[in-house]
Amino acid sequence: MELAAIQTRVGAVHPDALVPTDEGAAYLSMTPEHWADVAQLLRSDEELRFNVLMCLTGYDRGPGEPLGVAYNLHSMDKLHKLEVRIEVPRDGGKIPSVAQIWRTAEWHEREAYDLFGITFVGHPDLRRILLPEDWEGYPLRKDYKEPDYYRGIPVPKDKRGWE
Amino acid sequence: MAVSLVNRFEQDNIIVEQIDNLLNWARAGSPWYFQFGLACCAIEMMAAAAPRYDLERFGAMPRSSPRQADVMIVAGTVTLKMATRVKRLYEQMANPKYVISMGSCANSGGPYWQYGYHVLKGVDLVVPVDVYVPGCPPRPEALMQGLLELQKKIKEDTPLRRVS
């Protein structure tokens, strides 16, 4: 199925879920509120059957802009692909977890939580996955400032003598 | 091994030697290193240990436990998360112990020196380093030279007169 057909199919069941996108956009934009239901539809609908979550990416469009998550789906049955983007506010942004629908999402959502601070509601084990558990802040946000010290270890490069 | 004999008898296989020199000879001849790698430098370290370069001809043998190791080769990027572990592993090694910092990342942070919020800017910030091996990554020959430099350093040591 092409993107427009998928959009029509999703819109027929969940008309409130879709957010208008720019013309020519190769993805569907969604609201977080309906995402759990839409994801279930994408997975189990006879025409859609997106049974593989290839990747889940967090992104930051810059200070003052929302944070987002991009889901790249693929159907091994129908051999079609789809990208879904969901954007949430920087502070307290919450997205329903799809870890129960696509198991791939479990660690990917932990990574997005770790590096962008996006909360996934209903995730079975939402902890930091790469950074140490006592790390402060979310490093891939564009307004992130690196700490001066981590457990007493100086973090920025000491440039005395060569600058 | 340059052991400067004090005296050597023709019969009975007896030599007379300063105990410092004898200890240094033994220790420099068996710098067993702690077998762990952190990044791509570890690949070169493995190549150095493998038959083509054969670090073991210098007596250097990988050990899987810090308790059995004399030398820690920090081969690769040390993240801040790993830095706390590296420090703990170093503390678990028995004295006398030495550290070879292998590659740009372990020496100074390498390509992460500016924007690596998660990278330790030189492993010498957490453990004392004896030999720095430059390179990104260093070739096995460079690591071998680093090991030979360390052996030189061990031979100049005075283990029985050390104040520690």
Interface residues (C-beta under 8 A of the other chain):
Chain A: L131 P132 P139 Y144 E146 P147 Y150 R151 I153 P154 V155 P156 K157 D158
Chain B: L80 K81 A83 T84 S108 G109 W113 Q114 Y117 H118 L120 K121 L125 V126
